[in-house]
Every structure is written in C-alpha cells, then in structure tokens.
C-alpha cells in the first residue's frame, strides 16, 4: 500500500488540491452543488480532450501546437456534416478526419526531421485556414441528441459530460497503454536512441502518437460543437491550457513519464480556479491575466524540472 501511494503521490496530491478547491467554492457560494459540478464538467470537456491528446505526444517526447486548430476543423466539419448526414456517420467521419490530421502532423515530423515545434506551428496555420475554408463564420448545426447528451446526469451525482469524458478517454487510451504500442510510446519518449536499438520502430510510434492526439482533438471538436450547437472556425484557448494541464498533471515535458489521469484532474483544477475567480466577482480581464500567469508559471516550472532531470 505504501509503495502504491508513493508511486501515485502526485495524483493523490492533485486530488487533494481539487477537493480543497471544491470546498473553497462551496464556502464562497453555499448553493454550489450538482448543477455547478455539471456546469464545470461541461466546460472542462473540450479542454480534457485537448489535454489528453497533448499528453500522448508529450509522453512520446514531442509537442503539438496545432491541437486547437485541429479541434476547430473537426467542430466545423461536424456542424456542416450534421446538417446533411445522420449523427453517427458524421461522428465517425469527424473522428477519422481528426486521426488523419494527427497522422499528417506526425508523418511530416518524422519524414522531414524538422523539430516538432516548428512543424506543428506551421500546421496550426494550415488547419486554421482549413477551418475557415469550411466555415467562414460560425454556423452549421449539430443534432439535438448530441447537444442533450452532454447535459444532465443519468447517474445521480455523475454529470453526463464527466461520464462521456471518462468513457471516451479510457476506451481510446487504456487498450493502447497496455499494448506494445503503448510500451513503445513510453520507451521512445524516455530514450529514443535506446528504444531504436531495442527494436522499436521509433518513426511509426511517433506517427501513431500524433494520430492518437488527432483522435482526441476530434473528440474535443465534437464536444465543442455539442456545447454550442454550431461550428466555430476560430480556435479556442486550448493550446496553452492543455500544455499547462499536462505539466501540472505530472507528465514530464522531456517525455517517457506520466499518465493521462493526472492531466485530466489538472484540467478540473484549472477550471475550478476560474470558477472561484468568477464567484469572487474578479474582473474578467484580471481573471484572464491570473489564468495566463498560472499557466505560464506551470509550464516554466515543468521546463526547469525537465532541464534539471536531463542534466542528471
């Protein structure tokens, strides 16, 4: 038991911090309850999917600056398709599109050997332009059952948005994590050269990791379309937030270490911080500054920790 606790000390600490923030929220607003938790879960849904995708590429030793743009492409594609195609086929096509975009990112990084930060920065603009080509302005519509599906609670105390988040992430990641691909992702992120010498197809593993990131971005785009009922071609503030949540969640920026659970908990921590600032009637502009400062601080701290680890 002690060994399990030691291995998961960071996760336990995040859960404790989350509990403290929830208590603070309750003290500030005594009426905060199930409806408040549901609202936070809905708001956290796209952030959680973006963070899950970012976590996978960080674990493999990379980074993807185009996650928000890929989500925008998937959101507008879903909104356009669902006006003409039934909901489920449209969802499957969007998931395939997101995976394809991620695979393209990964293939460009592997084949050109250009640093991932440069490739994905360029692809950020490519995917952003693609989203604007699909829809120049917010529009389209999503099926009503998709919009209603993320609202309410089928199980008392468990918001549908939280259940969807957990099921989707677990369905995608758990089989991969326990497979040869999952082991290879961690091995590549830990030491790419050693992984290659051990017989790991490093290039294919990296491409697959970016494909998984694209799949999570597709889920994020679908959740965005479901939340708003339309497609929004302008990328949301998911890039820095996802990186901050990944680092706060215990994933090492150098790769090879971390899980997806910590970053998801970190997403809720960051969303509740925003809720607390809102309840305290902090000016929205000041709230944005505080959030940005927290995110930058977390990322800088993660970078320092990574550099110190590399020197050792």
C-alpha positions in Angstrom: 0.0 0.0 0.0 2.8 2.4 0.9 4.5 1.6 -2.4 1.3 2.3 -4.4 0.8 5.6 -2.5 4.4 6.6 -3.2 4.1 5.9 -6.9 0.9 7.9 -7.2 1.8 10.6 -4.7 1.4 13.4 -7.3 -2.0 12.1 -8.4 -3.1 11.9 -4.7 -1.8 15.5 -4.2 -3.8 16.7 -7.2 -7.0 15.0 -5.9 -6.4 16.7 -2.5 -6.0 20.1 -4.2 -9.1 19.5 -6.2 -11.1 18.7 -3.1 -9.8 21.8 -1.3 -10.8 24.0 -4.2 -14.3 22.4 -4.3 -14.6 23.2 -0.5 -13.5 26.8 -1.1 -16.1 27.1 -3.9 -18.8 25.8 -1.6 -17.8 28.3 1.1 -17.9 31.2 -1.3 -21.2 30.1 -2.8 -23.2 27.8 -0.4 -25.7 27.0 -3.2 -22.9 25.4 -5.3 -23.9 21.7 -5.8 -24.8 19.2 -8.5 -25.7 21.9 -11.1 -22.4 23.7 -10.5 -20.4 20.5 -10.9 -22.3 19.7 -14.1 -21.5 23.2 -15.5 -17.8 22.7 -14.7 -17.8 19.3 -16.3 -19.3 20.6 -19.5 -16.9 23.5 -19.7 -14.0 21.1 -19.0 -14.9 18.6 -21.7 -13.1 20.1 -24.7 -10.2 21.1 -22.5 -9.9 17.5 -21.3 -9.8 16.0 -24.8 -7.2 18.6 -25.9 -5.1 17.8 -22.8 -5.4 14.0 -23.4 -4.1 14.5 -26.9 -1.3 16.8 -25.8 -0.3 14.3 -23.1 0.2 11.5 -25.5 2.5 13.5 -27.8 4.4 14.8 -24.8 4.9 11.3 -23.4 6.3 10.2 -26.8 8.8 13.1 -26.5 7.1 15.7 -28.7 4.6 18.5 -28.6 1.7 19.6 -30.9 0.9 23.3 -31.2 -1.9 22.6 -33.6 -4.4 20.9 -31.2 -6.7 23.9 -31.0 -6.8 24.3 -34.8 -7.5 20.6 -35.3 -10.4 20.9 -32.9 -11.7 23.8 -34.8 -11.6 21.9 -38.1 -13.4 19.0 -36.5 -16.0 21.2 -34.9 -16.9 23.0 -38.2 -16.8 19.7 -40.1 -19.2 18.2 -37.6 -21.6 21.2 -37.8 -21.6 21.1 -41.6 -22.0 17.3 -41.9 -24.8 17.0 -39.4 -27.0 19.3 -41.5 -26.9 16.6 -44.2 -25.8 13.3 -42.7 -27.2 11.4 -39.7 -25.4 11.9 -36.4 -23.4 8.7 -36.0 -21.9 8.5 -39.6 -21.0 12.2 -39.2 -19.3 11.5 -35.9 -17.3 8.6 -37.4 -16.2 10.8 -40.3 -15.1 13.5 -37.9 -13.1 11.0 -35.8 -11.4 9.7 -39.0 -10.6 13.3 -40.0 -9.1 14.1 -36.7 -6.9 11.0 -36.8 -5.8 11.8 -40.3 -4.8 15.3 -39.4 -2.8 13.9 -36.5 -1.1 11.3 -38.7 -0.2 14.0 -41.2 1.5 16.0 -38.4 3.4 13.0 -37.2 4.4 11.9 -40.7 5.7 15.4 -41.5 7.8 15.5 -38.3 9.3 12.0 -38.9 9.9 12.3 -42.7 11.3 15.8 -42.7 13.1 15.5 -39.4 12.1 19.1 -38.7 11.6 19.8 -35.0 8.0 19.0 -33.9 7.5 22.5 -32.5 8.2 24.0 -36.0 6.1 21.6 -37.9 3.1 21.8 -35.7 3.4 25.6 -35.5 3.2 25.7 -39.3 0.3 23.2 -39.3 -1.5 25.4 -36.8 -2.0 27.9 -39.5 -2.8 25.2 -42.1 -5.6 23.7 -40.1 -6.8 27.1 -39.0 -7.1 28.1 -42.7 -8.8 24.8 -43.4 -11.4 25.5 -40.7 -12.1 29.0 -42.2 -12.5 27.4 -45.7 -15.1 25.0 -44.3 -17.0 27.8 -42.5 -16.0 31.5 -42.8 -18.3 32.4 -39.8 -19.8 30.4 -37.0 -22.6 28.3 -38.4 -24.0 24.9 -39.2 -25.8 22.9 -36.6 -25.4 19.7 -34.6 -28.0 17.0 -33.9 -30.2 17.7 -30.8 -29.4 14.3 -29.2 -25.7 15.2 -29.3 -26.4 18.5 -27.6 -28.7 17.0 -25.0 -26.4 14.0 -24.4 -23.7 16.1 -22.6 -26.3 17.8 -20.3 -27.8 16.5 -17.1 -26.9 13.3 -15.2 -28.1 9.8 -16.0 -26.4 8.6 -12.8 -27.1 10.8 -9.7 -24.0 12.9 -8.9 -22.2 12.0 -12.1 -22.7 14.6 -14.9 -23.1 13.1 -18.3 -20.2 15.3 -19.5 -17.9 13.7 -17.0 -19.1 10.2 -17.8 -18.6 10.8 -21.6 -15.1 12.2 -20.9 -14.1 9.2 -18.8 -15.5 6.6 -21.2 -14.0 8.1 -24.3 -10.5 8.6 -22.9 -10.5 5.2 -21.3 -11.8 3.5 -24.4 -9.1 5.1 -26.5 -6.1 5.1 -24.2 -6.3 2.0 -21.9 -6.1 -0.6 -24.6 -3.2 1.3 -26.2 -1.4 1.9 -22.9 -1.4 -1.9 -22.2 -0.4 -2.8 -25.8 3.0 -3.0 -27.5 2.3 0.5 -29.0 1.8 2.0 -25.5 5.0 0.5 -24.2 6.8 1.8 -27.3 5.4 5.3 -26.8 6.9 5.4 -23.3 10.1 3.9 -24.4 10.5 6.3 -27.3 9.8 9.3 -25.0 12.2 8.0 -22.3 15.2 7.4 -24.6 14.6 7.4 -28.4 18.0 6.0 -29.2 17.8 3.2 -26.7 14.3 2.4 -28.0 15.5 2.2 -31.5 18.4 -0.1 -30.5 15.8 -2.3 -28.8 13.9 -2.8 -32.0 11.2 -0.1 -31.6 10.1 1.4 -34.9 10.5 4.9 -33.5 9.2 6.7 -36.6 6.0 4.7 -36.7 5.5 5.0 -33.0 5.7 8.8 -33.2 3.3 9.0 -36.1 0.9 6.8 -34.2 1.1 9.0 -31.1 0.3 12.1 -33.2 -2.6 10.1 -34.8 -4.0 9.4 -31.3 -3.6 13.1 -30.5 -5.7 13.9 -33.6 -8.3 11.4 -32.5 -8.6 13.1 -29.1 -8.8 16.5 -30.9 -11.7 15.2 -33.0 -13.5 14.3 -29.7 -12.7 17.8 -28.5 -14.1 19.3 -31.7 -17.3 17.2 -31.4 -17.7 18.3 -27.8 -17.3 21.9 -28.8 -20.0 21.6 -31.5 -22.2 19.8 -29.0 -21.8 22.6 -26.4 -22.5 25.4 -28.7 -24.8 23.7 -31.2 -22.8 25.2 -34.1 -19.3 25.1 -35.6 -16.8 27.8 -34.6 -13.9 28.1 -37.1 -11.7 30.2 -34.8 -9.6 28.0 -32.5 -10.3 28.4 -28.8 -7.8 28.9 -25.9 -6.9 25.2 -25.7 -3.2 25.2 -26.6 -1.5 26.8 -23.6 -4.2 25.4 -21.3 -3.6 21.9 -22.4 0.2 22.2 -22.0 -0.3 23.7 -18.5 -2.6 20.9 -17.5 -0.2 18.2 -18.9 2.7 19.6 -16.9 0.5 20.2 -13.7 -0.7 16.6 -14.2 2.8 15.2 -13.7 3.7 14.5 -17.3 7.4 15.3 -17.9 8.0 17.6 -20.9 11.0 15.6 -21.9 8.8 12.5 -22.5 8.6 9.0 -21.2 6.9 9.7 -17.8 3.3 10.4 -16.8 -0.2 9.3 -17.2 -3.4 10.8 -18.6 -5.2 10.7 -15.3 -3.1 13.5 -13.7 -3.6 15.9 -16.6 -7.4 15.4 -16.6 -7.5 16.2 -12.9 -5.4 19.2 -13.6 -8.0 20.4 -16.2 -10.6 20.4 -13.4 -8.3 22.2 -11.1 -7.8 25.0 -13.6 -11.5 25.2 -14.4 -12.4 25.5 -10.7 -9.8 28.2 -10.2 -11.6 30.1 -12.9 -15.0 29.4 -11.3 -13.7 30.7 -7.9 -12.4 33.9 -9.5 -15.8 34.4 -11.2 -17.7 33.9 -7.9 -15.4 36.4 -6.3 -16.5 38.9 -9.0 -13.0 39.4 -10.2 -12.8 41.5 -13.3 -12.9 39.1 -16.4 -9.7 40.8 -17.8 -7.9 40.3 -14.5 -9.2 36.7 -14.4 -7.6 36.1 -17.8 -4.3 37.6 -16.6 -4.3 35.4 -13.5 -5.1 32.3 -15.5 -2.4 33.1 -18.0 0.1 33.7 -15.3 -0.8 30.4 -13.6 -0.4 28.5 -17.0 2.9 30.2 -17.9 4.2 29.6 -14.4 3.3 25.9 -14.5 4.9 25.4 -18.0 8.1 27.3 -16.9 8.3 25.1 -13.7 7.9 22.0 -15.8 10.6 23.1 -18.2 13.0 23.8 -15.3 12.3 20.4 -13.8 12.9 18.7 -17.2 16.2 20.5 -17.8 17.4 19.6 -14.3 16.5 15.9 -15.0 18.3 16.0 -18.3 21.5 17.3 -16.6 21.5 14.4 -14.1 
